[in-house]
Amino acid sequence: MALATALLPFPAMSAQASAPAEPADDTEPLVVERITPDALDEDATLRVSGEVVNTTSDSLHDVTVRMRYSRHPFADREAMDDFATGEGWQPDAPGPDDEITAELPPGTSQTYSLSVPAEDLDLGSYGVYPLVIEAVDGDGTVIGAQYTFLPYVGDGDDVPAVDIAWVWPLMAPPQRADDDTFLGDGLAATVTENGRLGRLLAAGAQTPLSFDPGDEDLVELLGLDADVPESPPEATAEETADTVPEPTASEQEDGGNDGDGADGDEEDDPQEGEEQAPSRSEGIPVTWAVDPGTLDDILRLAAEEHDVLTDPLAVPAESEPVRETAQANVAAQVWLREARGALALDNVVATPYASPDLAALLRNEMDGDAEASVEIGREAVELALGLSADDRFALPAQGLMDDAVHGLLAERGATRFLLSEDALPPQSWLRTTPTAQAPLPGGEASDEEAEEAMALVADEGIADALSMPTDTPGGTTLALRRFAAETAMIAGENAGGDRVVIASPDPLWNPSGEFADGVLAASEDLPWLSPERLEDIELPAADEREDTRASLNYPDRAAEAELGSTYLGLVEDVSRDVRMFNSILVEDSDPFRPALVRLESVHWREEEAMAGATRGLVMDKVDEGLAAVRIIPGEDVTLASRTGITGILVANDLEDEAVYVHLSVYSENAERLSIGEYDTHFEISPGAKTTVYVPLSARINGRTVVHASLHNSAGEPINSQDVQLPVNATGLGTQALLISGVGALILIAALAPRALRKWVVRRTRAAAEAEKKAGEADGPEAAEDSEGTEGTEDSRDAEVTEGSGDTTGATGTGTPDTPSPNDGEPDGTTTATGDAPSPRGEGA
């Protein structure tokens, strides 16, 4: 058994074979991980490496990886496109192979390596050659194949060249409904270091960025804690310089000069006292293409607390989507910090806000929204980045525009239009790639000093190469080879004259970080490419231009794909409510305008369900804003007389906006109840309340309803609220007044005789006192007569009192200063008899 075991042949397994595992559904059986060099010359060695993966359920035996190529280059770019599909011309020249003798079980992989000196390939002159890497089993069955390209420069002495200008996108679909409501958390993921916008920012910056928040107060650093000004000022040179990364060692050594100013030309030197804007000193110049709507979304994400919908489409239309409150996003703050520094070194161009469907808006007579998208787009860039976008450049959606869109953008200062090849296709007879710049029909400048309008046409083949998938094994390598092949073919075309191509990826470009870094590095490393600034591209002189492009074209398919009139009509319904809301604001603001423009984005062309849900959310928010200005219903009003005043309480629950409204109050039955003059219009501060006092006048007793509502200055009701105030006019006030008057007369009639009697008694007593005093002065007899008279008068008073039957009144009219000789008798009795002499001998 030991001998048999020693003699039995065991397959030699590769040390790099992986453990059996179930391969993913999209796993390629043959992966090309590396091809070097990028540009093969006659002295170099071509090397290809990768791995073979058994994606079947059976073991593979005697697998061989081999190379096939052609000794003849592609004749044109169209032939190259056919070959890339695997269905075109198949090369038959054999190259090196690598035999894998071990068994390859299901789910396992085996590495391979191929190499061959360039001289053994027997290639001809400069050009792009087809290259096939394929794996076959022992029966000759192809397991997997990859079609790629082999750029060859020969001896490298006479390599053609073409200029390349980069447009680097930082864009995303609209992420919000109203300003505070995000449609999901997707944007938060894209601004991280490994997110799509994070990778694009880092690659385009071509300098190390820090995605670590650090110890800085990012809210204060970015100015997120300050109130947003209505018209943000442009950043000063000092403020911009604060956001620029520190110069590298190489930049310090060369004095910070950029590539264009290194020759020391006087015209490039700043004048004395003039600030010089920072610019890139190394790396490939890029033009950042931003969507102001995306920047605005990121700024809102970073600023403060906001709502995030878990899934706007997961609930029925009549239900509210689930909202979650999220705090200010730190990753968004870091992204903004790094973006302000990186983008300040290059030119920035911008689409209108949220990339609206301008052609559809103008076709449906929504010119106001189209114009607003340009203006608020400029403001959004300044707020987010602290710098202004280059207004000379226009980026119509998908690189297409009709005459109406052209006119709109030109009226707002655009002279350079970044377009696709569908908008300005090459002439049908042309077999080479025309230069990117082309005059626009009717774009001749009327002013001699004005810049002539021109189109900058992005190369479609390069855009397709940049859109190749790079998130799969080997995807980055194949995409880089395709990019190199496309540019090499363009450079090798015998087109005559200097040409420039524009590399403009899809707005939603999502490359791997390795690929994004790789294409920029290739722009400098590939011998046939020369980087160029987009803003430096100029039209050739009029007498040197070639008629290589057709006139401006707006394809039928583009018109068919536009946002429909039905959908835009629904957006107009929201816009009418927005205009109503704006009509009551004190400040000349339009807070819902960005939300409306976001509803008109081209991104909704293929997202009808999400567009409808977003429109509904915006409409609800506008209605909520209108309902926030309201009348607070009070209790029923009761009039205690024919007239009265009632107070109507009006509230402004808006936190950020003062409003100016008109109050309308009318009686349901003017014959019963009329309304007097009151303050019909007034201003209410944010979050405040005010009371309006309304005079009421009732003509007939009974119940009447008073209606109160709020309007704008044009008399239009701002919401559906109609407050009803029941008023009860009882008339009880007049009757009570009559009863009180009658009662007062009766009281006066009853008390008048008594008061008269008291007055007579006092007059009589006063006269008696006077006589008594006079008698005492004349002698005893006069005194006695006086006393007798006094007693007689007192007796008469007593008789009169007894006759009236008012003993209480008699007592009240006695002389309180005269003490009674009999303490047990009432004073009045004493006063009424008059027999007791005064102890002082006086009557008083």
SVG drawing of the C-alpha trace seen along z (x, -y; Angstrom):
<svg xmlns="http://www.w3.org/2000/svg" viewBox="-101 -144 116 146">
<polyline fill="none" stroke="black" stroke-width="0.4" points="0.0,0.0 2.9,-2.3 4.5,-1.5 1.2,-2.0 0.7,-5.3 4.2,-6.4 3.7,-5.3 0.3,-6.8 0.6,-10.2 -1.1,-13.1 -1.9,-16.3 0.4,-19.1 -1.8,-21.8 -0.9,-25.5 0.1,-27.0 -2.2,-29.9 -5.3,-27.8 -8.1,-29.0 -10.3,-26.8 -13.5,-25.6 -16.3,-28.1 -19.4,-28.8 -18.5,-31.5 -20.7,-34.6 -23.2,-34.7 -21.3,-37.5 -17.8,-36.0 -15.8,-35.8 -14.0,-32.5 -11.0,-34.3 -9.7,-37.5 -7.0,-39.7 -5.5,-41.5 -2.5,-43.2 -1.1,-44.1 2.2,-45.9 3.4,-48.2 0.5,-50.6 2.3,-51.5 4.4,-48.8 7.6,-49.8 10.0,-47.6 12.3,-47.0 9.7,-46.2 8.2,-42.9 4.5,-42.3 3.3,-40.7 -0.2,-39.6 -1.3,-38.0 -4.5,-37.0 -6.4,-33.9 -8.8,-31.3 -11.9,-30.5 -13.9,-27.4 -17.4,-28.7 -18.9,-25.3 -20.1,-22.5 -17.5,-20.0 -13.8,-19.9 -11.7,-21.3 -8.6,-19.4 -5.6,-20.4 -6.5,-24.1 -4.3,-26.3 -4.3,-30.1 -3.1,-31.5 -2.7,-34.7 -4.0,-35.5 -3.3,-38.7 -3.0,-40.2 0.0,-41.7 -2.2,-44.2 -3.5,-47.3 -7.1,-48.4 -8.0,-50.6 -10.4,-52.8 -12.3,-53.2 -15.4,-51.5 -13.4,-48.3 -12.1,-48.5 -15.7,-48.8 -16.7,-45.7 -13.8,-43.7 -14.5,-44.7 -17.9,-42.9 -16.2,-39.6 -18.3,-39.3 -16.1,-41.0 -12.9,-40.1 -10.9,-37.4 -7.1,-37.6 -5.3,-34.3 -1.6,-35.0 -0.6,-32.8 1.2,-34.1 2.6,-32.6 0.6,-30.2 0.6,-28.9 -0.5,-25.3 -2.3,-24.6 -1.7,-20.9 -3.5,-20.6 -7.1,-19.7 -9.3,-22.7 -12.2,-21.8 -15.5,-23.8 -15.2,-27.2 -11.4,-27.2 -9.0,-29.5 -5.6,-29.2 -3.2,-32.1 -1.5,-32.4 1.3,-34.5 2.1,-35.2 5.1,-37.2 6.6,-37.8 9.2,-40.3 7.8,-42.8 10.2,-41.9 8.8,-38.3 5.3,-39.7 6.5,-41.0 4.3,-44.1 4.4,-46.8 4.3,-50.5 2.5,-52.7 -1.1,-51.6 -3.6,-49.7 -3.6,-45.9 -6.2,-43.4 -5.3,-41.2 -7.3,-38.1 -6.5,-36.3 -8.5,-33.0 -8.6,-29.9 -9.3,-26.4 -9.6,-23.0 -8.0,-19.7 -10.7,-19.2 -10.0,-22.7 -13.2,-24.1 -12.9,-27.8 -13.6,-28.4 -13.4,-32.1 -12.0,-35.0 -11.2,-38.7 -10.9,-41.0 -8.6,-43.9 -6.1,-46.1 -2.4,-46.5 -1.2,-50.0 2.2,-49.9 4.6,-52.9 7.4,-51.1 10.7,-52.8 9.0,-55.8 10.7,-58.4 7.8,-59.7 4.7,-59.2 1.7,-61.3 0.0,-63.4 -3.4,-64.8 -4.4,-67.2 -6.8,-66.0 -9.0,-68.1 -10.8,-66.6 -14.2,-67.4 -14.5,-65.9 -18.1,-65.5 -19.4,-65.9 -23.1,-65.3 -25.9,-63.3 -29.7,-63.0 -31.9,-65.3 -31.8,-64.0 -34.5,-66.1 -38.2,-66.9 -38.6,-70.0 -35.5,-71.6 -35.6,-69.6 -36.7,-66.2 -34.2,-63.8 -35.6,-61.0 -33.1,-58.5 -29.7,-58.2 -27.9,-57.5 -26.2,-60.9 -24.6,-60.4 -23.0,-57.3 -21.5,-58.9 -19.6,-61.7 -17.6,-59.3 -14.0,-58.4 -15.0,-55.3 -18.3,-56.7 -18.7,-57.7 -18.3,-61.5 -15.6,-60.9 -13.6,-58.8 -14.1,-61.3 -13.1,-64.2 -9.9,-62.5 -8.9,-61.3 -9.6,-64.7 -7.7,-66.6 -4.6,-64.5 -3.3,-65.4 -3.8,-63.6 -7.1,-64.5 -8.0,-64.0 -11.4,-62.5 -10.7,-62.6 -12.8,-65.3 -9.9,-66.2 -10.3,-68.5 -11.6,-71.5 -15.1,-72.9 -16.3,-72.1 -19.6,-73.9 -17.8,-77.1 -15.1,-76.6 -17.6,-76.1 -19.9,-78.9 -22.8,-76.5 -23.8,-78.2 -24.4,-81.6 -27.5,-82.8 -27.4,-82.3 -27.3,-85.7 -29.7,-86.5 -26.9,-87.3 -23.8,-85.5 -20.6,-87.5 -17.9,-86.0 -15.0,-84.7 -12.0,-87.0 -8.6,-85.9 -7.6,-85.6 -10.7,-83.5 -10.0,-81.2 -6.4,-80.9 -7.4,-79.6 -9.1,-76.6 -6.2,-75.7 -4.0,-72.8 -0.5,-73.6 2.0,-73.5 4.0,-70.3 7.8,-70.2 8.2,-70.3 5.9,-73.3 7.9,-75.2 11.1,-74.4 9.8,-75.9 8.4,-78.9 4.8,-77.8 4.7,-78.6 2.2,-76.6 3.1,-74.9 1.9,-77.8 3.8,-80.4 7.0,-78.6 8.6,-80.4 8.4,-83.7 6.3,-85.5 5.5,-89.0 1.9,-88.8 1.3,-86.0 2.8,-87.8 0.3,-89.5 0.4,-93.3 1.6,-94.9 -1.1,-94.8 -3.1,-92.4 -4.1,-89.1 -3.4,-86.0 -6.0,-83.2 -4.5,-79.8 -4.0,-77.4 -2.8,-73.8 1.0,-73.5 1.2,-69.8 -0.9,-67.0 -3.4,-67.0 -5.6,-70.1 -9.2,-69.2 -12.4,-71.2 -14.8,-70.4 -18.3,-70.0 -20.7,-70.4 -24.4,-70.3 -25.4,-73.1 -28.3,-71.1 -26.0,-68.3 -23.8,-70.8 -26.9,-72.4 -28.0,-68.9 -24.6,-68.2 -24.6,-71.6 -28.0,-71.0 -26.9,-67.5 -23.9,-69.0 -25.7,-72.0 -28.2,-70.8 -30.9,-68.3 -33.0,-67.0 -35.6,-64.3 -34.7,-61.2 -37.4,-59.0 -36.7,-55.3 -38.5,-54.5 -40.9,-57.0 -42.3,-54.3 -42.9,-51.6 -46.2,-53.0 -49.6,-53.7 -50.1,-57.1 -52.6,-58.1 -50.2,-57.3 -47.3,-59.3 -43.8,-57.8 -41.7,-56.8 -39.4,-59.7 -36.3,-59.5 -34.6,-62.5 -30.9,-62.7 -28.3,-65.0 -25.9,-67.1 -23.7,-64.7 -20.0,-64.9 -18.9,-63.2 -20.7,-65.8 -18.9,-68.5 -15.5,-66.9 -16.3,-66.5 -17.2,-70.2 -14.0,-71.2 -11.8,-69.2 -13.9,-70.2 -13.4,-73.9 -9.6,-73.4 -9.4,-71.1 -11.8,-72.9 -10.2,-76.3 -7.1,-75.1 -9.0,-74.4 -11.7,-75.9 -15.3,-75.1 -18.3,-75.0 -21.9,-74.3 -25.1,-73.0 -28.3,-74.9 -29.6,-73.9 -30.5,-70.2 -29.9,-69.7 -33.4,-70.7 -35.1,-69.5 -34.7,-73.0 -36.1,-71.9 -39.3,-70.5 -39.7,-73.6 -39.4,-76.0 -41.6,-73.9 -44.3,-74.0 -44.0,-77.8 -42.4,-77.4 -39.7,-80.0 -39.7,-81.4 -38.5,-78.1 -35.9,-77.6 -34.5,-81.1 -34.6,-80.6 -32.6,-77.4 -29.6,-79.3 -29.7,-82.0 -30.2,-79.9 -27.6,-77.5 -25.0,-80.3 -25.9,-81.2 -25.8,-77.6 -22.2,-77.1 -21.1,-80.3 -22.7,-79.1 -21.3,-75.6 -17.8,-76.2 -17.1,-79.9 -16.3,-80.5 -18.0,-81.3 -18.5,-79.0 -17.2,-80.1 -20.3,-81.6 -18.8,-81.4 -19.5,-77.6 -22.9,-76.0 -23.6,-72.3 -27.1,-71.5 -28.5,-68.2 -27.1,-65.1 -25.0,-67.5 -28.1,-68.2 -29.9,-71.5 -32.3,-72.9 -32.4,-76.5 -34.5,-77.6 -32.2,-76.2 -29.2,-77.7 -30.9,-81.1 -31.7,-80.9 -28.1,-80.0 -26.6,-82.5 -28.7,-85.3 -27.2,-84.5 -23.6,-84.9 -22.7,-81.5 -20.3,-81.4 -18.9,-77.9 -21.3,-74.9 -20.2,-71.5 -22.1,-69.1 -22.3,-65.5 -21.5,-64.2 -25.3,-63.7 -25.7,-67.4 -22.9,-68.2 -22.2,-65.0 -19.2,-64.7 -19.9,-65.1 -21.0,-61.9 -18.1,-61.8 -15.5,-62.2 -13.5,-59.1 -11.4,-60.6 -12.1,-62.2 -12.7,-66.0 -11.3,-68.4 -13.5,-69.1 -14.1,-72.8 -16.5,-74.0 -18.3,-77.3 -22.0,-77.3 -24.3,-78.5 -25.4,-82.1 -22.7,-82.3 -20.7,-85.1 -20.1,-87.9 -21.7,-91.2 -19.2,-93.1 -15.7,-92.9 -14.4,-92.4 -17.0,-89.8 -16.1,-86.1 -17.4,-84.1 -19.7,-81.3 -18.5,-77.8 -19.3,-74.2 -16.9,-71.9 -17.8,-68.4 -17.0,-65.5 -15.7,-62.3 -18.2,-59.5 -15.7,-56.7 -13.7,-58.0 -16.9,-58.4 -17.9,-54.8 -14.4,-53.6 -14.7,-55.6 -18.2,-54.0 -16.9,-50.5 -17.5,-48.5 -14.5,-48.7 -16.0,-47.2 -15.4,-43.6 -12.2,-41.6 -10.0,-42.8 -12.5,-45.5 -10.1,-48.3 -7.3,-46.8 -9.5,-46.3 -11.1,-49.8 -7.6,-51.4 -6.6,-49.5 -9.7,-50.6 -9.0,-54.2 -5.4,-53.9 -6.6,-52.3 -9.2,-55.0 -6.8,-57.9 -4.1,-56.1 -6.4,-55.6 -7.4,-59.2 -3.8,-60.4 -2.8,-58.0 -5.5,-59.2 -4.1,-61.2 -6.4,-64.2 -4.0,-67.0 -3.6,-70.0 -3.7,-70.1 -6.6,-68.5 -8.0,-68.3 -10.4,-65.7 -12.5,-66.2 -12.9,-63.4 -16.2,-64.0 -17.6,-61.0 -21.2,-60.4 -22.6,-62.8 -23.2,-59.9 -19.8,-58.3 -19.0,-55.7 -15.4,-54.5 -13.2,-52.6 -10.6,-54.8 -7.8,-52.9 -9.4,-53.5 -10.0,-57.2 -6.4,-57.7 -5.3,-55.6 -6.9,-57.6 -5.5,-60.9 -2.1,-59.4 -2.4,-57.9 -3.2,-61.4 0.4,-62.4 2.2,-59.0 0.9,-57.9 3.3,-59.3 0.5,-60.3 -1.5,-62.4 -0.9,-66.0 -3.1,-67.4 -4.8,-70.7 -7.0,-73.0 -10.5,-73.2 -10.7,-77.0 -7.6,-77.4 -9.2,-75.8 -9.9,-78.3 -11.4,-78.2 -8.9,-78.1 -8.8,-81.2 -11.7,-81.6 -9.5,-80.9 -8.1,-77.8 -11.3,-76.1 -12.6,-72.9 -16.2,-72.1 -16.0,-68.8 -19.3,-68.9 -22.9,-69.1 -25.2,-71.8 -26.8,-71.9 -29.0,-68.8 -31.7,-67.9 -32.4,-64.2 -36.0,-62.9 -35.3,-60.4 -34.3,-63.3 -37.6,-65.1 -39.5,-61.9 -37.6,-61.4 -38.4,-64.8 -40.6,-65.3 -44.2,-65.1 -46.7,-67.9 -48.9,-65.9 -46.2,-65.7 -45.2,-69.3 -48.8,-70.3 -48.9,-68.7 -45.7,-70.6 -47.5,-73.7 -50.2,-73.0 -47.6,-73.0 -46.1,-76.1 -49.5,-77.9 -49.6,-77.1 -46.0,-78.3 -46.9,-81.6 -49.8,-82.0 -47.4,-81.3 -44.9,-83.9 -47.6,-86.5 -48.0,-86.8 -44.3,-86.9 -42.9,-90.3 -39.4,-89.6 -39.0,-89.2 -38.0,-85.5 -39.0,-82.3 -38.2,-79.5 -39.8,-76.7 -38.2,-77.7 -35.3,-75.2 -37.8,-72.4 -39.8,-73.2 -36.7,-73.1 -35.7,-69.8 -39.0,-68.4 -38.1,-69.4 -34.8,-67.6 -33.9,-65.3 -33.2,-62.6 -37.0,-62.1 -37.4,-61.0 -36.8,-57.4 -38.2,-57.7 -41.9,-58.4 -42.9,-56.8 -40.3,-58.6 -41.1,-61.8 -44.7,-61.5 -43.9,-60.7 -41.5,-63.7 -44.0,-66.1 -46.6,-65.0 -44.2,-65.6 -43.5,-69.1 -47.2,-69.9 -47.9,-68.8 -45.1,-71.0 -46.4,-74.1 -49.9,-73.4 -48.5,-73.1 -46.8,-76.5 -50.0,-78.1 -52.0,-76.5 -49.4,-77.9 -50.9,-81.4 -54.3,-81.0 -57.1,-82.3 -57.4,-80.8 -61.1,-80.1 -62.5,-81.8 -65.6,-81.3 -69.1,-82.4 -69.7,-86.2 -72.7,-87.6 -73.7,-91.2 -75.1,-92.7 -76.2,-95.8 -76.8,-96.8 -73.0,-97.3 -69.9,-95.6 -66.3,-94.7 -64.8,-91.2 -61.2,-90.2 -60.0,-87.9 -56.6,-86.2 -54.4,-85.6 -51.2,-83.5 -48.1,-83.1 -46.6,-79.7 -43.8,-80.0 -40.5,-80.0 -38.5,-81.9 -40.9,-84.2 -42.8,-87.3 -46.1,-87.5 -48.5,-90.3 -52.1,-89.3 -55.6,-90.7 -58.4,-89.8 -61.9,-89.5 -64.8,-89.6 -68.4,-89.5 -71.8,-88.8 -73.9,-86.0 -77.0,-88.2 -76.2,-91.9 -79.8,-92.9 -79.3,-91.4 -75.7,-92.2 -73.3,-94.6 -69.5,-94.9 -67.7,-98.2 -64.3,-99.4 -61.2,-97.3 -57.6,-96.7 -58.0,-94.8 -54.3,-94.2 -51.3,-93.8 -47.9,-92.2 -47.1,-89.3 -43.6,-88.4 -42.3,-84.8 -43.9,-82.7 -46.0,-85.7 -49.8,-86.3 -51.8,-89.5 -55.4,-90.4 -57.7,-92.4 -60.6,-94.1 -63.8,-94.1 -66.8,-96.4 -70.2,-94.7 -73.6,-96.3 -76.9,-94.3 -80.1,-95.6 -82.3,-92.7 -82.0,-90.3 -81.0,-86.8 -78.1,-84.6 -76.0,-85.5 -72.8,-83.9 -69.7,-86.0 -67.2,-84.6 -63.5,-85.4 -60.8,-84.4 -57.3,-85.4 -56.3,-86.6 -53.3,-88.0 -53.1,-91.5 -54.9,-90.4 -57.9,-89.1 -57.2,-85.5 -57.8,-83.2 -54.5,-81.8 -56.0,-78.5 -59.3,-76.8 -59.8,-78.0 -63.1,-79.8 -63.6,-80.5 -67.3,-80.9 -68.0,-83.1 -71.5,-82.8 -72.8,-86.1 -75.8,-86.3 -77.5,-89.7 -79.9,-89.4 -81.1,-93.1 -81.0,-92.7 -78.9,-95.8 -81.7,-98.2 -84.4,-96.6 -82.1,-96.6 -81.4,-100.3 -85.1,-101.1 -85.8,-99.1 -83.0,-100.9 -84.3,-104.3 -87.9,-103.5 -86.5,-102.2 -84.4,-105.3 -87.5,-107.6 -89.5,-105.6 -86.7,-105.9 -86.5,-109.6 -90.2,-110.0 -90.2,-108.1 -87.3,-109.9 -88.0,-113.4 -90.7,-114.3 -88.6,-112.9 -85.6,-114.9 -87.8,-118.1 -89.1,-117.6 -85.5,-117.2 -84.6,-120.4 -87.6,-122.3 -86.9,-121.1 -83.3,-122.1 -84.2,-125.6 -86.8,-126.0 -84.3,-124.8 -81.7,-127.1 -84.1,-130.1 -85.1,-129.1 -81.5,-128.9 -80.9,-132.3 -83.8,-133.8 -82.8,-132.2 -79.3,-133.6 -80.7,-137.0 -83.0,-136.7 -80.2,-135.8 -78.4,-138.8 -81.4,-141.1 -82.2,-139.6 -83.8,-136.7 -87.2,-137.4 -86.0,-137.3 -84.4,-134.0 -87.5,-132.5 -89.5,-133.6 -86.9,-132.1 -87.1,-128.8 -90.8,-128.8 -90.7,-129.4 -88.2,-126.6 -90.4,-124.2 -93.3,-125.1 -91.4,-124.6 -90.1,-121.2 -93.6,-120.1 -94.8,-121.2 -92.1,-119.2 -93.0,-116.1 -96.6,-116.4 -95.7,-116.7 -93.5,-113.6 -96.1,-111.6 -98.5,-112.5 -96.2,-111.3 -95.8,-107.9 -92.0,-108.0 -90.5,-107.7 -87.1,-106.8 -87.1,-110.0 -88.1,-112.0 -85.3,-110.5 -82.9,-111.3 -83.9,-115.0 -83.5,-115.5 -80.8,-117.8 -77.9,-115.4 -76.0,-118.1 -78.8,-118.5 -78.6,-115.7 -81.8,-114.2 -82.6,-114.6 -83.9,-111.0 -81.3,-108.7 -83.9,-105.9 -86.0,-107.9 -85.2,-108.3 -83.6,-111.6 -86.3,-112.3 -89.0,-112.1 -87.0,-114.4 -86.5,-116.8 -90.1,-116.5 -91.5,-117.7 -89.1,-120.6 -89.8,-120.7 -86.2,-119.9 -83.9,-123.0 -80.5,-122.8 -77.8,-122.1 -75.9,-125.0 -79.0,-127.2 -79.0,-127.1 -81.2,-125.6 -78.3,-124.2"/>
</svg>
